[in-house]
Amino acid sequence: MTNQISPAINPERTLDLLWTRVRQRGDLPGFSKVVTAIVGAMQGEDDREFNMTRTVLSDPTLTQRVLRLANSAMYSAFGQSINTVSKAVIVLGTETIGHLALGLKLIDGLSAASLGSSDTRSEMERAVMAGQIARQVASSTTRRDTEEVVVCSILHSLGRLMVSFYLPEQWAEVQMRAISNDISENEAARDVLGLELDEIGRLIGKRWGLPSGLVASLKEMPPRIDSDASHEPLEHSEWLAAVSTMSTRCAGVLCEDDAASAEVDLAEIAENYAEMLGLDSAVVLSAVDAAQKASEDESLAHHGKQADEPEAQMSLPLGKPLDSVNILKRGVGDMHDEVATASTGQVMTVALETVYQGLGLSRAVAFLRNHDEGKYVARMCFGECTEEMLARLNFKDAYQPDVFHAALANDKMIFVEDAQAPAFLSKLPRWWRDELSTARSFVILPLMLNFHPVGFMYGDWDASVPPSKISQQEVVLLDELRALVVKAIGYRNKSDEPSWTRTMR
């Protein structure tokens, strides 16, 4: 048979064409920027919890979905409600939250990308179903890597998704060649593209900077039937690849087969992989059935939400929320749970998130006193704050007649309703006027330990949101929150403390 697209068989040419299409149409689906932030937070050595929390909070829809999943039946074994992303990160760990966020963002991106292509849409549906199956299978085991295997299973079809989306002509040729020659899609892809589909998936994963474990799992793992190794436990990367392969094959059956043949095909897949995964085939089939029902339930819920009010629209920042008192109460409750065992950085992250979300701030910043340098330094920020700005937010701890030193000297919360009032300008320090002068209102929450200031939390609202005031109920809760942060600082002499807390003495 004559190769109709022989110029594309060269692997380098295929990849050059793929990256060119990516640049032209936009990365699938702008995912590389998101994954860089999430993976960076997962792999960072210091302040991992804060960086992960900030990454999730930067996307309001992702914030809601992470909290919903963290409070789902799957994580009910932790036995406590989770009201803040920062507590979810503490309880579940940065790895779990990172994989969870990757999975959710990937599904969002694939959904958006699939709108213009029926082939990509069907591939996306299969990838999402594979993730559902993997979640159910993983929950049937004693392993604690559920979110990791979900992401691996969604990404298992990454090569197929990218080729179908960016190289539709070549994808059609791969499909035709596989059918006419009765060969696998990987073999057909090698003939047409010079690369197998899972090779393309791994190359894209590396380009996106995905963790090496995820990239290594993006391969076909055939069942070990009647072999000497069939009873040996799998290494972690092999287990991920095996669950991903099995889940993807089951998803393909559910998405393509008719009901009569699907039952037989699923039973065969379950029988082939069950022992290899250390499960009974009936457990695997039960997981597949549960995934199918969960997918149907989610589809109904999604259509219902669309008919009502989109989740993303509900999450737009519009200043202080109507239920601010309840948000503050829940956040303070999260702090009570963690204050005795969590590090200063973890508790500060929960506190700052609570203030940021509860008051609907444009920006929330935690300043800590560095005794060695004799100044207050901004350590973390949620909202409208770049790393470059954060580095410039510092000032000497020697007393100056301004509103910040007044709050610290008196250990009293200060709320400034109109920071732009001409009569108030003399009470605002130069560093604030240089960096934060877009704020219309702001609040200062001093932190005092043994009658000495150790830092403060700052939050502001800019002119784009409605004017806000702070009620007496909110003042009480904010004072309780301040006390809990100070209590955590008093517990801080621990080996897992971030390095910056050692300068607060």
C-alpha positions as CSV (number, residue, x, y, z in Angstrom):
1,M,0.0,0.0,0.0
2,T,1.4,3.4,-1.0
3,N,2.0,5.8,1.9
4,Q,-0.1,8.9,1.0
5,I,1.6,11.2,3.5
6,S,5.2,9.9,3.4
7,P,6.7,13.4,4.2
8,A,5.3,13.2,7.7
9,I,6.8,9.9,8.6
10,N,9.9,11.5,9.9
11,P,9.4,11.8,13.7
12,E,11.1,15.2,13.9
13,R,8.9,16.6,11.1
14,T,5.8,15.3,12.9
15,L,6.8,17.0,16.1
16,D,7.7,20.3,14.3
17,L,4.3,20.3,12.7
18,L,2.6,19.5,16.0
19,W,4.4,22.4,17.9
20,T,3.7,24.8,15.0
21,R,0.0,23.9,15.3
22,V,0.1,24.4,19.0
23,R,1.6,27.9,18.6
24,Q,-1.0,28.7,16.0
25,R,-4.1,27.4,17.9
26,G,-2.9,27.9,21.4
27,D,-1.6,25.2,23.8
28,L,-4.1,22.5,24.8
29,P,-5.7,24.2,26.4
30,G,-3.4,26.9,27.8
31,F,-2.8,24.0,30.2
32,S,1.0,24.3,30.2
33,K,0.9,27.6,32.2
34,V,-1.4,26.1,34.7
35,V,0.6,22.9,35.0
36,T,3.8,24.8,35.5
37,A,2.3,26.6,38.6
38,I,0.8,23.4,40.0
39,V,3.9,21.3,39.5
40,G,6.1,24.1,40.8
41,A,4.1,24.1,44.0
42,M,4.2,20.3,44.3
43,Q,8.0,20.2,43.9
44,G,9.0,23.4,45.9
45,E,11.1,22.9,49.0
46,D,9.9,25.8,51.1
47,D,6.3,27.1,51.6
48,R,4.9,24.3,49.5
49,E,1.5,24.5,51.2
50,F,1.2,28.2,50.7
51,N,2.3,28.0,47.0
52,M,-0.2,25.3,46.3
53,T,-3.0,27.2,48.1
54,R,-2.2,30.3,46.1
55,T,-2.2,28.4,42.8
56,V,-5.7,26.9,43.5
57,L,-7.1,30.2,44.9
58,S,-6.1,32.0,41.7
59,D,-8.9,30.1,40.0
60,P,-12.3,30.6,41.7
61,T,-13.9,27.6,40.0
62,L,-11.0,25.3,40.8
63,T,-11.2,26.5,44.4
64,Q,-14.8,25.4,44.7
65,R,-14.2,22.1,43.0
66,V,-11.2,21.3,45.1
67,L,-13.1,22.0,48.3
68,R,-16.1,19.9,47.1
69,L,-13.9,16.9,46.3
70,A,-11.9,17.3,49.5
71,N,-15.2,17.0,51.4
72,S,-16.6,14.1,49.3
73,A,-17.2,10.6,50.6
74,M,-13.8,9.6,49.2
75,Y,-12.0,11.6,51.8
76,S,-14.5,11.1,54.6
77,A,-11.9,8.9,56.4
78,F,-10.2,12.1,57.5
79,G,-13.3,12.7,59.7
80,Q,-13.4,16.5,59.5
81,S,-14.9,19.2,57.3
82,I,-12.5,21.2,55.1
83,N,-13.6,24.8,54.6
84,T,-10.4,26.3,53.2
85,V,-8.0,25.3,50.5
86,S,-5.1,25.7,52.8
87,K,-6.6,23.2,55.2
88,A,-7.2,20.8,52.4
89,V,-3.6,21.1,51.5
90,I,-2.5,20.4,55.1
91,V,-4.9,17.4,55.6
92,L,-4.6,15.8,52.1
93,G,-1.0,16.9,51.3
94,T,0.4,19.0,48.4
95,E,0.8,15.9,46.2
96,T,-2.9,14.9,46.4
97,I,-4.1,18.4,46.0
98,G,-1.7,19.0,43.1
99,H,-2.8,15.9,41.2
100,L,-6.4,16.7,42.0
101,A,-6.0,20.3,40.5
102,L,-4.1,18.9,37.5
103,G,-6.9,16.5,36.8
104,L,-9.6,19.1,37.1
105,K,-7.8,21.7,35.0
106,L,-7.0,19.2,32.3
107,I,-10.7,18.1,32.0
108,D,-11.7,21.8,31.8
109,G,-9.1,22.4,29.0
110,L,-10.0,19.3,27.1
111,S,-13.7,20.2,27.3
112,A,-12.9,23.6,25.8
113,A,-10.7,22.2,23.1
114,S,-13.1,19.6,22.1
115,L,-15.9,22.0,21.1
116,G,-14.5,22.4,17.6
117,S,-13.8,18.8,16.8
118,S,-16.1,15.8,17.1
119,D,-13.0,13.5,17.1
120,T,-11.4,15.4,19.9
121,R,-14.7,15.5,21.8
122,S,-15.1,11.7,21.7
123,E,-11.4,11.3,22.8
124,M,-12.0,13.7,25.6
125,E,-15.1,11.9,26.8
126,R,-13.1,8.6,26.8
127,A,-10.2,10.2,28.7
128,V,-12.6,11.6,31.4
129,M,-14.3,8.3,31.7
130,A,-10.9,6.6,32.1
131,G,-10.3,9.0,35.0
132,Q,-13.6,8.1,36.6
133,I,-12.9,4.4,36.3
134,A,-9.4,4.8,37.8
135,R,-10.8,6.8,40.7
136,Q,-13.2,4.0,41.5
137,V,-10.5,1.3,41.1
138,A,-8.1,3.1,43.3
139,S,-10.7,3.7,46.0
140,S,-11.1,-0.1,46.1
141,T,-7.5,-0.6,47.2
142,T,-5.6,0.5,50.3
143,R,-3.3,2.7,48.3
144,R,-3.2,6.5,48.9
145,D,-2.5,7.7,45.4
146,T,-6.0,8.1,44.1
147,E,-5.6,11.6,42.5
148,E,-2.3,10.6,40.9
149,V,-3.8,7.6,39.1
150,V,-6.8,9.7,38.0
151,V,-4.5,12.2,36.3
152,C,-2.4,9.4,34.8
153,S,-5.5,7.8,33.4
154,I,-6.8,11.0,31.9
155,L,-3.4,11.7,30.4
156,H,-3.0,8.2,29.1
157,S,-4.8,9.3,25.9
158,L,-2.8,12.5,25.7
159,G,-1.1,11.5,22.4
160,R,-4.5,10.6,20.8
161,L,-6.0,13.9,22.0
162,M,-3.2,16.1,20.7
163,V,-3.0,14.4,17.3
164,S,-6.8,14.4,16.9
165,F,-7.0,18.1,17.9
166,Y,-3.9,19.5,16.2
167,L,-3.3,17.1,13.3
168,P,-6.8,16.1,12.2
169,E,-5.7,15.0,8.7
170,Q,-3.0,12.7,10.0
171,W,-5.4,11.4,12.7
172,A,-7.9,10.4,10.0
173,E,-5.1,8.6,8.1
174,V,-4.1,6.8,11.3
175,Q,-7.7,5.6,11.9
176,M,-8.1,4.5,8.3
177,R,-4.8,2.6,8.2
178,A,-5.5,0.9,11.5
179,I,-8.9,-0.4,10.2
180,S,-7.9,-1.3,6.7
181,N,-4.7,-3.1,7.8
182,D,-6.2,-4.6,11.0
183,I,-3.4,-3.2,13.1
184,S,-3.4,-1.3,16.4
185,E,-3.6,2.5,16.4
186,N,0.0,2.7,17.8
187,E,1.3,0.7,14.8
188,A,-0.7,2.8,12.4
189,A,0.6,6.0,14.1
190,R,4.2,4.8,13.7
191,D,3.6,4.2,10.0
192,V,1.9,7.6,9.5
193,L,3.7,9.8,12.0
194,G,6.9,8.0,12.7
195,L,5.9,7.9,16.4
196,E,3.5,5.9,18.5
197,L,0.7,7.8,20.2
198,D,2.0,7.1,23.7
199,E,5.4,8.3,22.7
200,I,3.8,11.6,21.6
201,G,2.0,11.8,24.9
202,R,5.3,11.4,26.9
203,L,7.0,14.0,24.8
204,I,4.2,16.5,25.4
205,G,4.2,15.6,29.1
206,K,7.9,16.4,29.3
207,R,7.4,19.7,27.4
208,W,4.7,20.7,29.9
209,G,7.0,19.8,32.8
210,L,4.8,17.1,34.2
211,P,6.3,15.1,37.1
212,S,8.5,12.3,35.9
213,G,6.3,9.7,37.5
214,L,3.3,10.9,35.5
215,V,5.3,11.0,32.2
216,A,6.6,7.4,32.8
217,S,3.1,6.1,33.3
218,L,2.0,7.3,29.8
219,K,2.6,3.9,28.1
220,E,0.6,0.9,27.2
221,M,0.9,-1.8,29.9
222,P,-0.3,-5.2,28.5
223,P,-1.7,-7.7,31.0
224,R,0.7,-10.2,32.4
225,I,-1.3,-13.4,31.6
226,D,0.2,-16.8,32.5
227,S,3.7,-15.5,33.0
228,D,6.1,-16.0,35.8
229,A,5.8,-12.4,36.8
230,S,2.0,-12.3,36.8
231,H,1.9,-12.8,40.6
232,E,4.6,-10.3,41.5
233,P,3.5,-6.9,42.9
234,L,4.0,-4.0,40.5
235,E,6.4,-1.2,41.0
236,H,4.5,2.1,41.6
237,S,5.1,3.5,38.0
238,E,4.0,0.1,36.6
239,W,0.9,0.1,38.7
240,L,0.0,3.6,37.5
241,A,0.5,2.5,33.9
242,A,-1.5,-0.7,34.4
243,V,-4.5,1.0,36.0
244,S,-4.3,3.7,33.3
245,T,-4.2,1.2,30.5
246,M,-7.0,-0.9,31.9
247,S,-9.2,2.2,32.6
248,T,-8.6,3.6,29.1
249,R,-9.5,0.3,27.5
250,C,-12.7,0.0,29.6
251,A,-13.6,3.6,28.8
252,G,-13.1,2.8,25.1
253,V,-15.6,-0.1,25.4
254,L,-18.1,2.1,27.3
255,C,-17.9,4.9,24.8
256,E,-17.8,2.8,21.6
257,D,-19.3,-0.7,22.1
258,D,-23.0,-1.5,22.0
259,A,-24.5,-2.7,25.3
260,A,-24.5,-6.4,24.2
261,S,-20.8,-6.7,23.4
262,A,-19.7,-4.2,26.1
263,E,-20.5,-6.6,28.9
264,V,-18.4,-9.4,27.4
265,D,-15.5,-7.0,26.5
266,L,-15.4,-5.4,30.0
267,A,-15.4,-8.8,31.6
268,E,-12.4,-9.9,29.5
269,I,-10.5,-6.7,30.4
270,A,-11.3,-7.1,34.1
271,E,-10.2,-10.7,34.0
272,N,-6.9,-9.8,32.3
273,Y,-5.9,-7.1,34.7
274,A,-7.5,-8.0,38.0
275,E,-4.8,-10.3,39.4
276,M,-2.1,-8.0,38.1
277,L,-3.5,-5.1,40.1
278,G,-4.1,-7.3,43.2
279,L,-7.9,-7.1,42.8
280,D,-10.8,-9.5,42.1
281,S,-12.3,-9.2,38.7
282,A,-15.7,-8.6,40.3
283,V,-14.2,-5.6,42.1
284,V,-12.9,-4.2,38.9
285,L,-16.3,-4.6,37.1
286,S,-18.0,-3.0,40.1
287,A,-15.7,0.0,39.9
288,V,-16.4,0.3,36.1
289,D,-20.1,0.3,36.8
290,A,-19.8,2.9,39.6
291,A,-17.7,5.1,37.3
292,Q,-20.4,4.9,34.6
293,K,-23.1,5.9,37.1
294,A,-21.0,8.7,38.6
295,S,-20.4,10.0,35.1
296,E,-24.1,10.0,34.3
297,D,-24.8,11.8,37.7
298,E,-22.2,14.4,37.0
299,S,-23.6,15.0,33.5
300,L,-27.1,15.6,34.9
301,A,-25.7,17.9,37.6
302,H,-23.7,19.8,35.0
303,H,-26.7,20.4,32.8
304,G,-28.8,21.4,35.8
305,K,-26.1,24.0,36.8
306,Q,-26.0,25.4,33.3
307,A,-29.8,25.9,33.4
308,D,-29.5,27.7,36.7
309,E,-26.3,29.7,37.1
310,P,-22.8,28.8,35.9
311,E,-20.3,27.9,38.7
312,A,-17.7,30.2,37.3
313,Q,-20.1,33.2,37.3
314,M,-21.0,32.5,40.9
315,S,-17.3,32.7,41.8
316,L,-16.5,36.1,40.4
317,P,-14.9,38.4,43.0
318,L,-17.4,41.1,43.8
319,G,-16.1,42.4,47.1
320,K,-17.2,41.3,50.6
321,P,-19.6,38.3,50.3
322,L,-23.0,38.4,51.9
323,D,-22.1,35.4,54.1
324,S,-18.8,36.8,55.3
325,V,-19.5,36.0,58.9
326,N,-20.0,32.3,58.1
327,I,-16.9,32.1,55.9
328,L,-14.9,33.6,58.8
329,K,-16.4,31.2,61.3
330,R,-15.5,28.2,59.1
331,G,-12.0,29.5,58.6
332,V,-11.5,30.0,62.3
333,G,-12.8,26.5,62.9
334,D,-10.2,25.2,60.5
335,M,-7.5,27.0,62.4
336,H,-8.7,25.6,65.8
337,D,-8.2,22.1,64.3
338,E,-4.7,22.7,63.1
339,V,-3.1,25.3,65.5
340,A,-1.5,22.8,67.8
341,T,0.1,20.5,65.2
342,A,0.6,22.6,62.0
343,S,3.6,24.8,61.3
344,T,3.5,28.5,61.6
345,G,3.5,28.8,57.8
346,Q,0.6,26.4,57.5
347,V,-1.5,28.2,60.1
348,M,-0.6,31.6,58.6
349,T,-1.7,30.3,55.2
350,V,-5.1,29.2,56.6
351,A,-5.5,32.6,58.4
352,L,-4.6,34.7,55.4
353,E,-6.9,32.7,53.1
354,T,-9.7,33.0,55.7
355,V,-9.3,36.8,55.8
356,Y,-8.9,37.0,52.0
357,Q,-12.1,34.9,51.2
358,G,-14.2,36.1,54.2
359,L,-13.8,39.8,53.6
360,G,-13.7,39.4,49.8
361,L,-10.4,41.3,49.6
362,S,-8.7,42.4,46.4
363,R,-5.4,41.5,48.1
364,A,-4.3,40.0,51.4
365,V,-0.7,40.1,52.6
366,A,1.1,38.6,55.6
367,F,3.9,40.7,57.0
368,L,6.3,39.2,59.6
369,R,8.9,41.0,61.7
370,N,12.5,40.1,60.8
371,H,14.5,41.0,64.0
372,D,17.8,40.3,62.4
373,E,17.2,43.0,59.7
374,G,15.1,45.2,61.9
375,K,12.1,45.4,59.6
376,Y,8.7,44.0,58.6
377,V,8.8,41.9,55.4
378,A,5.9,40.6,53.3
379,R,6.0,36.8,53.3
380,M,2.9,35.7,51.4
381,C,0.1,37.2,49.4
382,F,-3.2,36.2,47.9
383,G,-4.9,38.1,45.2
384,E,-3.5,41.1,43.2
385,C,0.2,40.7,44.1
386,T,3.2,39.7,42.0
387,E,6.4,38.2,43.4
388,E,8.2,41.4,42.4
389,M,5.7,43.5,44.4
390,L,6.0,41.2,47.3
391,A,9.7,41.7,47.4
392,R,9.3,45.5,47.6
393,L,6.8,45.3,50.5
394,N,9.0,45.9,53.5
395,F,9.7,48.7,56.0
396,K,11.8,49.4,59.1
397,D,10.4,48.4,62.5
398,A,11.6,51.6,64.1
399,Y,8.5,53.6,65.1
400,Q,7.1,56.1,62.6
401,P,3.9,58.2,63.0
402,D,1.8,56.2,60.5
403,V,-1.3,54.0,60.6
404,F,0.7,50.7,60.4
405,H,3.0,51.5,63.4
406,A,-0.1,52.8,65.3
407,A,-1.9,49.5,64.8
408,L,1.2,47.5,65.9
409,A,1.9,49.7,68.9
410,N,-1.6,49.4,70.2
411,D,-2.3,45.8,69.2
412,K,-5.6,46.9,67.7
413,M,-7.2,46.1,64.4
414,I,-7.5,49.2,62.2
415,F,-10.0,49.6,59.3
416,V,-9.5,52.5,57.0
417,E,-12.6,53.1,54.9
418,D,-11.3,55.9,52.6
419,A,-7.5,55.6,52.1
420,Q,-7.7,58.2,49.4
421,A,-9.0,61.0,51.6
422,P,-6.6,64.0,51.3
423,A,-6.6,64.5,55.1
424,F,-5.4,60.9,55.6
425,L,-2.4,61.0,53.3
426,S,0.0,62.0,56.0
427,K,-0.7,58.8,57.9
428,L,0.2,56.6,55.0
429,P,3.9,55.5,54.7
430,R,5.8,56.0,51.5
431,W,6.1,52.3,50.8
432,W,2.3,52.0,50.8
433,R,1.9,55.0,48.5
434,D,4.4,53.5,46.1
435,E,3.0,50.0,45.9
436,L,-0.6,49.8,47.2
437,S,-2.1,53.2,46.4
438,T,-4.8,51.7,44.2
439,A,-6.6,50.5,47.4
440,R,-9.7,52.4,48.4
441,S,-10.1,50.7,51.8
442,F,-7.9,48.5,53.9
443,V,-7.6,46.6,57.2
444,I,-4.6,45.9,59.4
445,L,-4.6,43.0,61.8
446,P,-1.6,43.2,64.2
447,L,0.0,40.0,65.7
448,M,1.4,40.5,69.2
449,L,3.4,37.8,71.2
450,N,4.3,38.6,74.8
451,F,3.6,42.3,74.3
452,H,5.9,42.4,71.2
453,P,4.7,42.8,67.6
454,V,5.8,39.8,65.4
455,G,3.9,40.8,62.3
456,F,0.5,41.7,60.9
457,M,-2.0,40.8,58.2
458,Y,-3.0,43.4,55.7
459,G,-6.0,43.3,53.3
460,D,-7.4,45.9,50.9
461,W,-10.3,46.5,48.5
462,D,-9.6,48.4,45.3
463,A,-12.0,50.7,43.5
464,S,-13.3,48.0,41.2
465,V,-15.4,46.4,44.0
466,P,-18.2,47.9,46.1
467,P,-17.2,49.8,49.3
468,S,-17.0,47.5,52.3
469,K,-17.3,47.9,56.0
470,I,-16.5,45.5,58.9
471,S,-19.2,44.6,61.3
472,Q,-18.8,44.0,65.0
473,Q,-19.4,40.2,64.5
474,E,-16.6,40.2,62.0
475,V,-14.3,42.1,64.4
476,V,-14.8,39.5,67.0
477,L,-13.9,36.7,64.6
478,L,-10.9,38.5,63.2
479,D,-9.6,39.0,66.8
480,E,-10.1,35.3,67.5
481,L,-8.2,34.6,64.3
482,R,-5.3,36.9,65.3
483,A,-5.1,35.1,68.7
484,L,-4.9,31.7,67.0
485,V,-2.0,32.8,64.7
486,V,-0.1,34.2,67.7
487,K,-0.7,30.9,69.5
488,A,0.7,29.0,66.6
489,I,3.8,31.3,66.5
490,G,4.3,30.4,70.2
491,Y,4.5,26.7,69.2
492,R,6.9,27.4,66.3
493,N,10.1,25.7,67.4
494,K,9.7,22.7,65.2
495,S,12.0,21.1,62.6
496,D,9.5,21.4,59.8
497,E,9.1,25.2,60.2
498,P,9.8,27.3,57.1
499,S,13.2,29.1,57.3
500,W,11.6,32.6,57.5
501,T,9.9,31.9,60.8
502,R,13.3,31.7,62.6
503,T,13.8,35.4,62.1
504,M,10.7,36.4,64.1
505,R,12.3,36.1,67.6
